[in-house]
Amino acid sequence: GDDAGEERNYRIVGADETDARQGWVSIDSPVARALLGKSVGDEVSVELPDGGVVFEVLEIRYST
């Protein structure tokens, strides 16, 4: 379906901590690689298996 305008949260985690249902993506995934180093307001283009997607970074939170 068309997800235009849908907000998603991604948590970038180690490869052994991934949980797709919670939006926890591996540091090695295309989404994580595209988002690393970006700032709020940046647009990020990601090629996924079912086609290209453009994300806009709305918020960045860090946790330890």
PDB file of N, H, CA, C and O in Angstrom:
ATOM      1  N   GLY A   1       0.819  -1.190   0.000  1.00  0.00           N
ATOM      2  CA  GLY A   1       0.000   0.000   0.000  1.00  0.00           C
ATOM      3  C   GLY A   1       0.857   1.245   0.000  1.00  0.00           C
ATOM      4  O   GLY A   1       2.081   1.166   0.105  1.00  0.00           O
ATOM      5  N   ASP A   2       0.223   2.384  -0.116  1.00  0.00           N
ATOM      6  H   ASP A   2      -0.772   2.449  -0.201  1.00  0.00           H
ATOM      7  CA  ASP A   2       0.901   3.673  -0.149  1.00  0.00           C
ATOM      8  C   ASP A   2       1.053   4.178   1.271  1.00  0.00           C
ATOM      9  O   ASP A   2       0.063   4.469   1.943  1.00  0.00           O
ATOM     10  N   ASP A   3       2.314   4.284   1.735  1.00  0.00           N
ATOM     11  H   ASP A   3       3.117   4.048   1.189  1.00  0.00           H
ATOM     12  CA  ASP A   3       2.586   4.705   3.105  1.00  0.00           C
ATOM     13  C   ASP A   3       2.913   6.194   3.196  1.00  0.00           C
ATOM     14  O   ASP A   3       3.444   6.643   4.212  1.00  0.00           O
ATOM     15  N   ALA A   4       2.604   6.967   2.152  1.00  0.00           N
ATOM     16  H   ALA A   4       2.173   6.603   1.327  1.00  0.00           H
ATOM     17  CA  ALA A   4       2.961   8.393   2.142  1.00  0.00           C
ATOM     18  C   ALA A   4       2.408   9.081   3.380  1.00  0.00           C
ATOM     19  O   ALA A   4       1.231   8.937   3.709  1.00  0.00           O
ATOM     20  N   GLY A   5       3.260   9.823   4.057  1.00  0.00           N
ATOM     21  H   GLY A   5       4.216   9.940   3.789  1.00  0.00           H
ATOM     22  CA  GLY A   5       2.842  10.574   5.235  1.00  0.00           C
ATOM     23  C   GLY A   5       2.882   9.780   6.520  1.00  0.00           C
ATOM     24  O   GLY A   5       2.674  10.341   7.596  1.00  0.00           O
ATOM     25  N   GLU A   6       3.144   8.483   6.435  1.00  0.00           N
ATOM     26  H   GLU A   6       3.313   8.027   5.561  1.00  0.00           H
ATOM     27  CA  GLU A   6       3.176   7.646   7.631  1.00  0.00           C
ATOM     28  C   GLU A   6       4.470   7.882   8.401  1.00  0.00           C
ATOM     29  O   GLU A   6       5.552   7.920   7.816  1.00  0.00           O
ATOM     30  N   GLU A   7       4.350   8.039   9.719  1.00  0.00           N
ATOM     31  H   GLU A   7       3.471   8.008  10.195  1.00  0.00           H
ATOM     32  CA  GLU A   7       5.540   8.189  10.559  1.00  0.00           C
ATOM     33  C   GLU A   7       5.959   6.825  11.084  1.00  0.00           C
ATOM     34  O   GLU A   7       5.126   6.021  11.504  1.00  0.00           O
ATOM     35  N   ARG A   8       7.265   6.579  11.054  1.00  0.00           N
ATOM     36  H   ARG A   8       7.941   7.232  10.713  1.00  0.00           H
ATOM     37  CA  ARG A   8       7.810   5.331  11.572  1.00  0.00           C
ATOM     38  C   ARG A   8       8.984   5.656  12.471  1.00  0.00           C
ATOM     39  O   ARG A   8       9.719   6.616  12.238  1.00  0.00           O
ATOM     40  N   ASN A   9       9.147   4.848  13.494  1.00  0.00           N
ATOM     41  H   ASN A   9       8.551   4.069  13.683  1.00  0.00           H
ATOM     42  CA  ASN A   9      10.311   4.961  14.369  1.00  0.00           C
ATOM     43  C   ASN A   9      11.237   3.796  14.079  1.00  0.00           C
ATOM     44  O   ASN A   9      10.801   2.648  13.993  1.00  0.00           O
ATOM     45  N   TYR A  10      12.515   4.099  13.931  1.00  0.00           N
ATOM     46  H   TYR A  10      12.869   5.031  14.001  1.00  0.00           H
ATOM     47  CA  TYR A  10      13.519   3.058  13.762  1.00  0.00           C
ATOM     48  C   TYR A  10      14.532   3.190  14.879  1.00  0.00           C
ATOM     49  O   TYR A  10      14.938   4.297  15.233  1.00  0.00           O
ATOM     50  N   ARG A  11      14.931   2.081  15.424  1.00  0.00           N
ATOM     51  H   ARG A  11      14.601   1.182  15.137  1.00  0.00           H
ATOM     52  CA  ARG A  11      16.011   2.017  16.405  1.00  0.00           C
ATOM     53  C   ARG A  11      17.138   1.226  15.763  1.00  0.00           C
ATOM     54  O   ARG A  11      16.947   0.075  15.372  1.00  0.00           O
ATOM     55  N   ILE A  12      18.289   1.827  15.654  1.00  0.00           N
ATOM     56  H   ILE A  12      18.444   2.762  15.971  1.00  0.00           H
ATOM     57  CA  ILE A  12      19.425   1.167  15.035  1.00  0.00           C
ATOM     58  C   ILE A  12      20.176   0.400  16.117  1.00  0.00           C
ATOM     59  O   ILE A  12      20.648   0.977  17.097  1.00  0.00           O
ATOM     60  N   VAL A  13      20.277  -0.926  15.917  1.00  0.00           N
ATOM     61  H   VAL A  13      19.894  -1.395  15.122  1.00  0.00           H
ATOM     62  CA  VAL A  13      20.835  -1.816  16.936  1.00  0.00           C
ATOM     63  C   VAL A  13      21.878  -2.740  16.303  1.00  0.00           C
ATOM     64  O   VAL A  13      22.025  -2.782  15.081  1.00  0.00           O
ATOM     65  N   GLY A  14      22.592  -3.472  17.144  1.00  0.00           N
ATOM     66  H   GLY A  14      22.472  -3.438  18.136  1.00  0.00           H
ATOM     67  CA  GLY A  14      23.522  -4.486  16.653  1.00  0.00           C
ATOM     68  C   GLY A  14      22.780  -5.592  15.928  1.00  0.00           C
ATOM     69  O   GLY A  14      21.584  -5.794  16.134  1.00  0.00           O
ATOM     70  N   ALA A  15      23.504  -6.305  15.075  1.00  0.00           N
ATOM     71  H   ALA A  15      24.476  -6.141  14.907  1.00  0.00           H
ATOM     72  CA  ALA A  15      22.880  -7.331  14.227  1.00  0.00           C
ATOM     73  C   ALA A  15      22.139  -8.398  15.036  1.00  0.00           C
ATOM     74  O   ALA A  15      21.178  -8.989  14.545  1.00  0.00           O
ATOM     75  N   ASP A  16      22.582  -8.648  16.275  1.00  0.00           N
ATOM     76  H   ASP A  16      23.363  -8.168  16.674  1.00  0.00           H
ATOM     77  CA  ASP A  16      21.956  -9.699  17.082  1.00  0.00           C
ATOM     78  C   ASP A  16      20.766  -9.189  17.891  1.00  0.00           C
ATOM     79  O   ASP A  16      20.165  -9.956  18.644  1.00  0.00           O
ATOM     80  N   GLU A  17      20.417  -7.919  17.752  1.00  0.00           N
ATOM     81  H   GLU A  17      20.905  -7.296  17.140  1.00  0.00           H
ATOM     82  CA  GLU A  17      19.315  -7.335  18.525  1.00  0.00           C
ATOM     83  C   GLU A  17      18.116  -6.942  17.666  1.00  0.00           C
ATOM     84  O   GLU A  17      17.170  -6.345  18.181  1.00  0.00           O
ATOM     85  N   THR A  18      18.131  -7.255  16.389  1.00  0.00           N
ATOM     86  H   THR A  18      18.900  -7.740  15.971  1.00  0.00           H
ATOM     87  CA  THR A  18      17.075  -6.784  15.500  1.00  0.00           C
ATOM     88  C   THR A  18      15.718  -7.354  15.902  1.00  0.00           C
ATOM     89  O   THR A  18      15.615  -8.488  16.368  1.00  0.00           O
ATOM     90  N   ASP A  19      14.679  -6.538  15.710  1.00  0.00           N
ATOM     91  H   ASP A  19      14.763  -5.616  15.332  1.00  0.00           H
ATOM     92  CA  ASP A  19      13.296  -6.945  15.962  1.00  0.00           C
ATOM     93  C   ASP A  19      12.415  -6.088  15.053  1.00  0.00           C
ATOM     94  O   ASP A  19      12.050  -4.965  15.401  1.00  0.00           O
ATOM     95  N   ALA A  20      12.084  -6.631  13.894  1.00  0.00           N
ATOM     96  H   ALA A  20      12.381  -7.543  13.611  1.00  0.00           H
ATOM     97  CA  ALA A  20      11.363  -5.856  12.880  1.00  0.00           C
ATOM     98  C   ALA A  20      10.029  -5.329  13.400  1.00  0.00           C
ATOM     99  O   ALA A  20       9.624  -4.220  13.051  1.00  0.00           O
ATOM    100  N   ARG A  21       9.343  -6.113  14.233  1.00  0.00           N
ATOM    101  H   ARG A  21       9.672  -7.014  14.517  1.00  0.00           H
ATOM    102  CA  ARG A  21       8.032  -5.671  14.730  1.00  0.00           C
ATOM    103  C   ARG A  21       8.151  -4.394  15.544  1.00  0.00           C
ATOM    104  O   ARG A  21       7.243  -3.563  15.538  1.00  0.00           O
ATOM    105  N   GLN A  22       9.269  -4.236  16.247  1.00  0.00           N
ATOM    106  H   GLN A  22      10.007  -4.911  16.253  1.00  0.00           H
ATOM    107  CA  GLN A  22       9.467  -3.033  17.061  1.00  0.00           C
ATOM    108  C   GLN A  22      10.192  -1.924  16.302  1.00  0.00           C
ATOM    109  O   GLN A  22      10.417  -0.843  16.845  1.00  0.00           O
ATOM    110  N   GLY A  23      10.561  -2.194  15.039  1.00  0.00           N
ATOM    111  H   GLY A  23      10.379  -3.073  14.598  1.00  0.00           H
ATOM    112  CA  GLY A  23      11.292  -1.195  14.271  1.00  0.00           C
ATOM    113  C   GLY A  23      12.764  -1.130  14.620  1.00  0.00           C
ATOM    114  O   GLY A  23      13.422  -0.123  14.361  1.00  0.00           O
ATOM    115  N   TRP A  24      13.286  -2.201  15.208  1.00  0.00           N
ATOM    116  H   TRP A  24      12.751  -3.019  15.419  1.00  0.00           H
ATOM    117  CA  TRP A  24      14.708  -2.273  15.545  1.00  0.00           C
ATOM    118  C   TRP A  24      15.428  -2.844  14.335  1.00  0.00           C
ATOM    119  O   TRP A  24      15.250  -4.016  14.005  1.00  0.00           O
ATOM    120  N   VAL A  25      16.245  -2.022  13.666  1.00  0.00           N
ATOM    121  H   VAL A  25      16.389  -1.070  13.934  1.00  0.00           H
ATOM    122  CA  VAL A  25      16.907  -2.456  12.445  1.00  0.00           C
ATOM    123  C   VAL A  25      18.405  -2.598  12.690  1.00  0.00           C
ATOM    124  O   VAL A  25      18.996  -1.844  13.464  1.00  0.00           O
ATOM    125  N   SER A  26      19.001  -3.563  12.029  1.00  0.00           N
ATOM    126  H   SER A  26      18.521  -4.175  11.400  1.00  0.00           H
ATOM    127  CA  SER A  26      20.433  -3.829  12.172  1.00  0.00           C
ATOM    128  C   SER A  26      21.247  -2.654  11.644  1.00  0.00           C
ATOM    129  O   SER A  26      20.883  -2.023  10.653  1.00  0.00           O
ATOM    130  N   ILE A  27      22.342  -2.375  12.315  1.00  0.00           N
ATOM    131  H   ILE A  27      22.638  -2.888  13.121  1.00  0.00           H
ATOM    132  CA  ILE A  27      23.286  -1.351  11.876  1.00  0.00           C
ATOM    133  C   ILE A  27      23.733  -1.611  10.443  1.00  0.00           C
ATOM    134  O   ILE A  27      24.138  -0.682   9.745  1.00  0.00           O
ATOM    135  N   ASP A  28      23.665  -2.869   9.995  1.00  0.00           N
ATOM    136  H   ASP A  28      23.336  -3.624  10.562  1.00  0.00           H
ATOM    137  CA  ASP A  28      24.100  -3.248   8.648  1.00  0.00           C
ATOM    138  C   ASP A  28      22.993  -3.142   7.602  1.00  0.00           C
ATOM    139  O   ASP A  28      23.250  -3.366   6.420  1.00  0.00           O
ATOM    140  N   SER A  29      21.770  -2.806   8.008  1.00  0.00           N
ATOM    141  H   SER A  29      21.561  -2.624   8.968  1.00  0.00           H
ATOM    142  CA  SER A  29      20.652  -2.766   7.069  1.00  0.00           C
ATOM    143  C   SER A  29      20.717  -1.521   6.184  1.00  0.00           C
ATOM    144  O   SER A  29      21.327  -0.521   6.561  1.00  0.00           O
ATOM    145  N   PRO A  30      20.087  -1.581   5.006  1.00  0.00           N
ATOM    146  CA  PRO A  30      20.064  -0.402   4.127  1.00  0.00           C
ATOM    147  C   PRO A  30      19.457   0.833   4.790  1.00  0.00           C
ATOM    148  O   PRO A  30      19.938   1.947   4.579  1.00  0.00           O
ATOM    149  N   VAL A  31      18.403   0.645   5.592  1.00  0.00           N
ATOM    150  H   VAL A  31      18.012  -0.259   5.763  1.00  0.00           H
ATOM    151  CA  VAL A  31      17.765   1.785   6.264  1.00  0.00           C
ATOM    152  C   VAL A  31      18.741   2.431   7.248  1.00  0.00           C
ATOM    153  O   VAL A  31      18.900   3.652   7.255  1.00  0.00           O
ATOM    154  N   ALA A  32      19.390   1.621   8.071  1.00  0.00           N
ATOM    155  H   ALA A  32      19.261   0.629   8.065  1.00  0.00           H
ATOM    156  CA  ALA A  32      20.331   2.159   9.059  1.00  0.00           C
ATOM    157  C   ALA A  32      21.496   2.852   8.377  1.00  0.00           C
ATOM    158  O   ALA A  32      21.892   3.945   8.783  1.00  0.00           O
ATOM    159  N   ARG A  33      22.050   2.230   7.345  1.00  0.00           N
ATOM    160  H   ARG A  33      21.728   1.343   7.015  1.00  0.00           H
ATOM    161  CA  ARG A  33      23.196   2.844   6.648  1.00  0.00           C
ATOM    162  C   ARG A  33      22.811   4.183   6.048  1.00  0.00           C
ATOM    163  O   ARG A  33      23.610   5.119   6.047  1.00  0.00           O
ATOM    164  N   ALA A  34      21.579   4.281   5.533  1.00  0.00           N
ATOM    165  H   ALA A  34      20.930   3.521   5.534  1.00  0.00           H
ATOM    166  CA  ALA A  34      21.131   5.538   4.928  1.00  0.00           C
ATOM    167  C   ALA A  34      20.905   6.622   5.980  1.00  0.00           C
ATOM    168  O   ALA A  34      21.131   7.803   5.716  1.00  0.00           O
ATOM    169  N   LEU A  35      20.459   6.220   7.177  1.00  0.00           N
ATOM    170  H   LEU A  35      20.276   5.261   7.392  1.00  0.00           H
ATOM    171  CA  LEU A  35      20.115   7.198   8.211  1.00  0.00           C
ATOM    172  C   LEU A  35      21.319   7.675   9.015  1.00  0.00           C
ATOM    173  O   LEU A  35      21.302   8.788   9.540  1.00  0.00           O
ATOM    174  N   LEU A  36      22.361   6.858   9.121  1.00  0.00           N
ATOM    175  H   LEU A  36      22.374   5.954   8.694  1.00  0.00           H
ATOM    176  CA  LEU A  36      23.518   7.224   9.936  1.00  0.00           C
ATOM    177  C   LEU A  36      24.131   8.526   9.436  1.00  0.00           C
ATOM    178  O   LEU A  36      24.364   8.695   8.239  1.00  0.00           O
ATOM    179  N   GLY A  37      24.390   9.439  10.360  1.00  0.00           N
ATOM    180  H   GLY A  37      24.201   9.302  11.332  1.00  0.00           H
ATOM    181  CA  GLY A  37      25.035  10.700  10.020  1.00  0.00           C
ATOM    182  C   GLY A  37      24.092  11.773   9.518  1.00  0.00           C
ATOM    183  O   GLY A  37      24.528  12.884   9.217  1.00  0.00           O
ATOM    184  N   LYS A  38      22.804  11.463   9.419  1.00  0.00           N
ATOM    185  H   LYS A  38      22.450  10.560   9.663  1.00  0.00           H
ATOM    186  CA  LYS A  38      21.846  12.448   8.934  1.00  0.00           C
ATOM    187  C   LYS A  38      21.353  13.329  10.081  1.00  0.00           C
ATOM    188  O   LYS A  38      21.502  12.992  11.255  1.00  0.00           O
ATOM    189  N   SER A  39      20.762  14.466   9.710  1.00  0.00           N
ATOM    190  H   SER A  39      20.641  14.740   8.755  1.00  0.00           H
ATOM    191  CA  SER A  39      20.250  15.431  10.683  1.00  0.00           C
ATOM    192  C   SER A  39      18.752  15.589  10.510  1.00  0.00           C
ATOM    193  O   SER A  39      18.194  15.207   9.482  1.00  0.00           O
ATOM    194  N   VAL A  40      18.100  16.154  11.523  1.00  0.00           N
ATOM    195  H   VAL A  40      18.554  16.464  12.359  1.00  0.00           H
ATOM    196  CA  VAL A  40      16.669  16.439  11.441  1.00  0.00           C
ATOM    197  C   VAL A  40      16.425  17.339  10.229  1.00  0.00           C
ATOM    198  O   VAL A  40      17.139  18.320  10.017  1.00  0.00           O
ATOM    199  N   GLY A  41      15.416  16.995   9.444  1.00  0.00           N
ATOM    200  H   GLY A  41      14.836  16.198   9.616  1.00  0.00           H
ATOM    201  CA  GLY A  41      15.079  17.749   8.238  1.00  0.00           C
ATOM    202  C   GLY A  41      15.671  17.152   6.978  1.00  0.00           C
ATOM    203  O   GLY A  41      15.231  17.483   5.877  1.00  0.00           O
ATOM    204  N   ASP A  42      16.672  16.270   7.115  1.00  0.00           N
ATOM    205  H   ASP A  42      17.029  16.001   8.009  1.00  0.00           H
ATOM    206  CA  ASP A  42      17.267  15.628   5.941  1.00  0.00           C
ATOM    207  C   ASP A  42      16.282  14.653   5.314  1.00  0.00           C
ATOM    208  O   ASP A  42      15.496  14.014   6.013  1.00  0.00           O
ATOM    209  N   GLU A  43      16.330  14.545   3.992  1.00  0.00           N
ATOM    210  H   GLU A  43      16.968  15.065   3.424  1.00  0.00           H
ATOM    211  CA  GLU A  43      15.593  13.508   3.291  1.00  0.00           C
ATOM    212  C   GLU A  43      16.579  12.427   2.881  1.00  0.00           C
ATOM    213  O   GLU A  43      17.691  12.715   2.440  1.00  0.00           O
ATOM    214  N   VAL A  44      16.154  11.176   3.033  1.00  0.00           N
ATOM    215  H   VAL A  44      15.250  10.942   3.391  1.00  0.00           H
ATOM    216  CA  VAL A  44      17.025  10.030   2.806  1.00  0.00           C
ATOM    217  C   VAL A  44      16.316   9.087   1.843  1.00  0.00           C
ATOM    218  O   VAL A  44      15.165   8.710   2.064  1.00  0.00           O
ATOM    219  N   SER A  45      17.009   8.710   0.777  1.00  0.00           N
ATOM    220  H   SER A  45      17.944   9.016   0.598  1.00  0.00           H
ATOM    221  CA  SER A  45      16.459   7.763  -0.187  1.00  0.00           C
ATOM    222  C   SER A  45      17.053   6.391   0.089  1.00  0.00           C
ATOM    223  O   SER A  45      18.268   6.246   0.224  1.00  0.00           O
ATOM    224  N   VAL A  46      16.184   5.379   0.173  1.00  0.00           N
ATOM    225  H   VAL A  46      15.197   5.497   0.064  1.00  0.00           H
ATOM    226  CA  VAL A  46      16.622   4.017   0.487  1.00  0.00           C
ATOM    227  C   VAL A  46      16.030   3.067  -0.541  1.00  0.00           C
ATOM    228  O   VAL A  46      14.836   3.120  -0.835  1.00  0.00           O
ATOM    229  N   GLU A  47      16.875   2.197  -1.085  1.00  0.00           N
ATOM    230  H   GLU A  47      17.845   2.154  -0.846  1.00  0.00           H
ATOM    231  CA  GLU A  47      16.387   1.154  -1.987  1.00  0.00           C
ATOM    232  C   GLU A  47      16.051  -0.085  -1.166  1.00  0.00           C
ATOM    233  O   GLU A  47      16.932  -0.691  -0.556  1.00  0.00           O
ATOM    234  N   LEU A  48      14.787  -0.455  -1.153  1.00  0.00           N
ATOM    235  H   LEU A  48      14.072   0.037  -1.648  1.00  0.00           H
ATOM    236  CA  LEU A  48      14.317  -1.634  -0.441  1.00  0.00           C
ATOM    237  C   LEU A  48      13.924  -2.701  -1.462  1.00  0.00           C
ATOM    238  O   LEU A  48      13.766  -2.389  -2.642  1.00  0.00           O
ATOM    239  N   PRO A  49      13.763  -3.955  -1.029  1.00  0.00           N
ATOM    240  CA  PRO A  49      13.437  -5.026  -1.980  1.00  0.00           C
ATOM    241  C   PRO A  49      12.192  -4.737  -2.822  1.00  0.00           C
ATOM    242  O   PRO A  49      12.114  -5.169  -3.972  1.00  0.00           O
ATOM    243  N   ASP A  50      11.220  -4.012  -2.262  1.00  0.00           N
ATOM    244  H   ASP A  50      11.283  -3.661  -1.328  1.00  0.00           H
ATOM    245  CA  ASP A  50       9.991  -3.738  -3.019  1.00  0.00           C
ATOM    246  C   ASP A  50       9.991  -2.348  -3.643  1.00  0.00           C
ATOM    247  O   ASP A  50       8.935  -1.857  -4.043  1.00  0.00           O
ATOM    248  N   GLY A  51      11.159  -1.700  -3.735  1.00  0.00           N
ATOM    249  H   GLY A  51      12.016  -2.099  -3.410  1.00  0.00           H
ATOM    250  CA  GLY A  51      11.255  -0.406  -4.405  1.00  0.00           C
ATOM    251  C   GLY A  51      11.906   0.650  -3.540  1.00  0.00           C
ATOM    252  O   GLY A  51      12.232   0.412  -2.377  1.00  0.00           O
ATOM    253  N   GLY A  52      12.088   1.817  -4.126  1.00  0.00           N
ATOM    254  H   GLY A  52      11.823   2.010  -5.070  1.00  0.00           H
ATOM    255  CA  GLY A  52      12.725   2.915  -3.413  1.00  0.00           C
ATOM    256  C   GLY A  52      11.759   3.640  -2.494  1.00  0.00           C
ATOM    257  O   GLY A  52      10.570   3.762  -2.788  1.00  0.00           O
ATOM    258  N   VAL A  53      12.291   4.122  -1.373  1.00  0.00           N
ATOM    259  H   VAL A  53      13.257   4.023  -1.134  1.00  0.00           H
ATOM    260  CA  VAL A  53      11.499   4.863  -0.399  1.00  0.00           C
ATOM    261  C   VAL A  53      12.299   6.102  -0.009  1.00  0.00           C
ATOM    262  O   VAL A  53      13.523   6.049   0.107  1.00  0.00           O
ATOM    263  N   VAL A  54      11.597   7.218   0.192  1.00  0.00           N
ATOM    264  H   VAL A  54      10.603   7.261   0.097  1.00  0.00           H
ATOM    265  CA  VAL A  54      12.245   8.434   0.676  1.00  0.00           C
ATOM    266  C   VAL A  54      11.724   8.723   2.077  1.00  0.00           C
ATOM    267  O   VAL A  54      10.516   8.817   2.295  1.00  0.00           O
ATOM    268  N   PHE A  55      12.650   8.862   3.024  1.00  0.00           N
ATOM    269  H   PHE A  55      13.631   8.786   2.847  1.00  0.00           H
ATOM    270  CA  PHE A  55      12.308   9.208   4.399  1.00  0.00           C
ATOM    271  C   PHE A  55      12.742  10.635   4.672  1.00  0.00           C
ATOM    272  O   PHE A  55      13.742  11.100   4.125  1.00  0.00           O
ATOM    273  N   GLU A  56      11.990  11.333   5.517  1.00  0.00           N
ATOM    274  H   GLU A  56      11.178  10.955   5.961  1.00  0.00           H
ATOM    275  CA  GLU A  56      12.437  12.607   6.070  1.00  0.00           C
ATOM    276  C   GLU A  56      12.710  12.379   7.554  1.00  0.00           C
ATOM    277  O   GLU A  56      11.876  11.814   8.262  1.00  0.00           O
ATOM    278  N   VAL A  57      13.879  12.818   8.023  1.00  0.00           N
ATOM    279  H   VAL A  57      14.556  13.277   7.447  1.00  0.00           H
ATOM    280  CA  VAL A  57      14.240  12.649   9.429  1.00  0.00           C
ATOM    281  C   VAL A  57      13.500  13.702  10.241  1.00  0.00           C
ATOM    282  O   VAL A  57      13.718  14.900  10.061  1.00  0.00           O
ATOM    283  N   LEU A  58      12.619  13.249  11.140  1.00  0.00           N
ATOM    284  H   LEU A  58      12.442  12.276  11.286  1.00  0.00           H
ATOM    285  CA  LEU A  58      11.829  14.170  11.961  1.00  0.00           C
ATOM    286  C   LEU A  58      12.416  14.369  13.343  1.00  0.00           C
ATOM    287  O   LEU A  58      12.276  15.440  13.934  1.00  0.00           O
ATOM    288  N   GLU A  59      13.069  13.351  13.857  1.00  0.00           N
ATOM    289  H   GLU A  59      13.183  12.481  13.377  1.00  0.00           H
ATOM    290  CA  GLU A  59      13.602  13.409  15.223  1.00  0.00           C
ATOM    291  C   GLU A  59      14.717  12.390  15.357  1.00  0.00           C
ATOM    292  O   GLU A  59      14.663  11.316  14.759  1.00  0.00           O
ATOM    293  N   ILE A  60      15.727  12.728  16.143  1.00  0.00           N
ATOM    294  H   ILE A  60      15.771  13.601  16.629  1.00  0.00           H
ATOM    295  CA  ILE A  60      16.811  11.799  16.449  1.00  0.00           C
ATOM    296  C   ILE A  60      16.946  11.749  17.959  1.00  0.00           C
ATOM    297  O   ILE A  60      17.084  12.779  18.620  1.00  0.00           O
ATOM    298  N   ARG A  61      16.904  10.534  18.496  1.00  0.00           N
ATOM    299  H   ARG A  61      16.791   9.698  17.960  1.00  0.00           H
ATOM    300  CA  ARG A  61      17.116  10.352  19.934  1.00  0.00           C
ATOM    301  C   ARG A  61      18.247   9.372  20.124  1.00  0.00           C
ATOM    302  O   ARG A  61      18.378   8.410  19.367  1.00  0.00           O
ATOM    303  N   TYR A  62      19.054   9.608  21.120  1.00  0.00           N
ATOM    304  H   TYR A  62      18.947  10.389  21.735  1.00  0.00           H
ATOM    305  CA  TYR A  62      20.160   8.708  21.458  1.00  0.00           C
ATOM    306  C   TYR A  62      19.859   8.070  22.791  1.00  0.00           C
ATOM    307  O   TYR A  62      19.359   8.725  23.706  1.00  0.00           O
ATOM    308  N   SER A  63      20.165   6.787  22.901  1.00  0.00           N
ATOM    309  H   SER A  63      20.571   6.256  22.158  1.00  0.00           H
ATOM    310  CA  SER A  63      20.031   6.130  24.198  1.00  0.00           C
ATOM    311  C   SER A  63      21.233   5.235  24.399  1.00  0.00           C
ATOM    312  O   SER A  63      21.864   4.793  23.439  1.00  0.00           O
ATOM    313  N   THR A  64      21.545   4.970  25.664  1.00  0.00           N
ATOM    314  H   THR A  64      21.032   5.329  26.444  1.00  0.00           H
ATOM    315  CA  THR A  64      22.697   4.120  25.965  1.00  0.00           C
ATOM    316  C   THR A  64      22.255   2.917  26.752  1.00  0.00           C
ATOM    317  O   THR A  64      23.079   2.074  27.106  1.00  0.00           O
TER     318      THR A  64
END
